[in-house]
Amino acid sequence: MSRPADNRAQFHPDDHPNDHFLLTTVVGSYAKPKWLNRVDDLVDDPDSKFDEENLQEAHDDAARVITNEHERCGLDTVVDGEVRRNEMVEFFAERIEGYEFNGPVKVWGHNYFDKPSVSAEVGYDEPWLVDEFEFTNNVASKPVKVPITGPYTLGCWAFNEAYDSQEELIYGLAELVNTEVEQLVDAGARYIQIDEPALATTPDDHAIVGEALDRIVSGIDEDVRVGLHVCYGDYSRIYPELNDYPVDEVDLELCNGNYEQIDVFTDPEFVPDLALGVVDVHNAEVEPVDEIKANIKQGLKVVPPERLTISPDCGLKLLPRDVAYGKMANMVEATRQVEAELDNGEIDIEAPVPTAD
Amino acid sequence: MTERVATTTGLLPLPDPAKSELSGLKGYQKHDLISGTEGEEIAGAYAEYRREVIDEQQSAGLDRVTEGQLRWDDMLAHPLTTHDNVDPNGIVRYYDNNNFYRDPQVRGELDFSGDVADELDTAAKLVDDSADSLQAVLPGPYSLFDLASDEHYGDDSEFFGAIAEFLAGEVEAFPDHKTLTLHEPSLVENPPNEDRVERLADAVDTVASETDADVVVHTYFGALDETTYAHLMDADVEALGFDLVAGDREETLSNITEFGTKDAAALGIADGQNTLVESADTLTERVEWFEDQIPVQEFDRLYLSTNTEPFYLPVNKHRAKLEAIAAAAGNVDAEEVTA
């Protein structure tokens, strides 16, 4: 069962221009400023005077810049672009007891991943993201969303040396994520997103992800919005099972596949709120506002406007920064236009998208 | 007395400096990957690292040494993705792993390529007594058929036959080698249908008959189903290879009990996909477990290696596993293995 919570109202801006409100957000990562990539390398250069303290300052600066960039796009909820994180598994593995790094392994061609090993029981030492959240929350004028790599992905994208089964490792990690979410909530976080890209490659494990989510939300107040992000895959293999996940919102990459899979979610009825990807992160062309509006209407086939969240397909970190900005600005503009059309009764909720013929 | 031969499946991890040097020289995108026509600088870098991984296998105490297959950007699909009449297209998932390769779309006749033979020629010069220790590595005909897309032959049976003939032509051009390992993970992951399984042994024989070396058909990612195993047993090869790390190894034993096996066998005893380094004692126990379960047969020879290709591993753990395998074969003192 989904959490019986209507916790999206807290993100409704007081000066929102329309009666309808489609919550706009980002998945998390964002194009890093080029100088940040440079200084990330510089700190490892023994000949450079650039030290860890300078890097901390650079990360703070970058977090300010990207948070502000999200606000300038007009997004209702913002992230710091995950500018402090190097990679979605490595960042957490460096902070979780029990992980070790042995060196890069091949993903494809010359693309490598510093795949960690779980060589001992996993444990929680100190908060992973609380400092990051507090900093962003202080500099942001909009509510801040906190993306966390989920236990299924943290477990699957590592070598398991220590646990009898992958499942046991994942549940162990889920307890740690639960602890982290508690800390974030204590620090004031109201919007948490669990990222589980690994589910796309092994959809038969949807029950393990569900059990892990049960552990993650255990004891978490229902006023806290908890989302789940899943990227491209064969969604028919995780639907309708994901309706049982204890989350408020499920964020899906669908634009990249031209919404060919959208009908998967129309029967049976979609239970959580839908966070719909409406711009393609694998395409460096900024979609025009009208195209994005048509994409948004695809979401209305699945959920009514009051349960629709608008987001990009996935993280934007691989796009050129001006393209990332253009996509977000157009996404927000398209969303506000769709809201106005809904206010004016110009969209038929029963048939929001014209049929091909 | 059973001879224990310490070896590897080939497709080794690139040394870490090679990862950065070659990505710098070639690039990261799919059109930057190996085409078989690389220039001098890239070829020179590969030559240097080929020497390094051959030295590493020899110094670890292996009885058979592979070229390393460091150029195989597309893993087992490499012999096709470097072929002139093949278009390496979109990136597709490599079996049930978080790894990807370029889909080889065959758009013309699969005539002779010579890419793998050229690699082996270079390796033969680096290996001590290549006729007695060099192990050639290729995908088996079924796995290569399974990994490829046909845009030319138009008929699956014809395409399967053409792939077997293509591999046979490549083997014919190989320099002297002691062993030829044919990788056949697709027999487990996507077992052949009725038509294909009927022609499986013929296809393997087409390739195997082109060499005087001992031919091993190695299978992994689990156990073969009964029908596939029974047909594979008809192939005229020295040994079949089994994944003894996989959870369903009892099914492998059941196949062997039911249909017998060759006089030699290849045993995947160390996990090629996990960094936990098994001790030489653990590996020895796995070999003994296998022998104990097949009491009716004393094997002439047992090849010992990782179950899968080891490119999934970081280099330090791969090195430790090679040493443990050599120790399990009795080639080095287990006490000296640092793992």
HADDOCK unambig.tbl for C-alpha pairs under 7 A between the chains (distance, minus, plus):
assign (segid A and resid 102 and name CA) (segid B and resid 314 and name CA) 6.08 0.50 0.50
assign (segid A and resid 102 and name CA) (segid B and resid 316 and name CA) 6.95 0.50 0.50
assign (segid A and resid 103 and name CA) (segid B and resid 314 and name CA) 5.21 0.50 0.50
assign (segid A and resid 104 and name CA) (segid B and resid 314 and name CA) 5.87 0.50 0.50
assign (segid A and resid 105 and name CA) (segid B and resid 312 and name CA) 6.00 0.50 0.50
assign (segid A and resid 105 and name CA) (segid B and resid 313 and name CA) 6.05 0.50 0.50
assign (segid A and resid 105 and name CA) (segid B and resid 314 and name CA) 5.48 0.50 0.50
assign (segid A and resid 106 and name CA) (segid B and resid 312 and name CA) 6.51 0.50 0.50
assign (segid A and resid 107 and name CA) (segid B and resid 98 and name CA) 6.66 0.50 0.50
assign (segid A and resid 107 and name CA) (segid B and resid 99 and name CA) 4.76 0.50 0.50
assign (segid A and resid 107 and name CA) (segid B and resid 100 and name CA) 6.55 0.50 0.50
assign (segid A and resid 108 and name CA) (segid B and resid 99 and name CA) 5.68 0.50 0.50
assign (segid A and resid 108 and name CA) (segid B and resid 100 and name CA) 5.03 0.50 0.50
assign (segid A and resid 108 and name CA) (segid B and resid 101 and name CA) 6.22 0.50 0.50
assign (segid A and resid 109 and name CA) (segid B and resid 28 and name CA) 6.98 0.50 0.50
assign (segid A and resid 109 and name CA) (segid B and resid 33 and name CA) 6.29 0.50 0.50
assign (segid A and resid 109 and name CA) (segid B and resid 73 and name CA) 4.98 0.50 0.50
assign (segid A and resid 109 and name CA) (segid B and resid 74 and name CA) 6.84 0.50 0.50
assign (segid A and resid 110 and name CA) (segid B and resid 19 and name CA) 6.73 0.50 0.50
assign (segid A and resid 110 and name CA) (segid B and resid 23 and name CA) 5.43 0.50 0.50
assign (segid A and resid 110 and name CA) (segid B and resid 28 and name CA) 5.50 0.50 0.50
assign (segid A and resid 111 and name CA) (segid B and resid 28 and name CA) 6.35 0.50 0.50
assign (segid A and resid 117 and name CA) (segid B and resid 275 and name CA) 6.79 0.50 0.50
assign (segid A and resid 159 and name CA) (segid B and resid 274 and name CA) 5.48 0.50 0.50
assign (segid A and resid 159 and name CA) (segid B and resid 275 and name CA) 6.19 0.50 0.50
assign (segid A and resid 160 and name CA) (segid B and resid 274 and name CA) 6.89 0.50 0.50
assign (segid A and resid 161 and name CA) (segid B and resid 275 and name CA) 6.82 0.50 0.50
assign (segid A and resid 161 and name CA) (segid B and resid 276 and name CA) 5.21 0.50 0.50
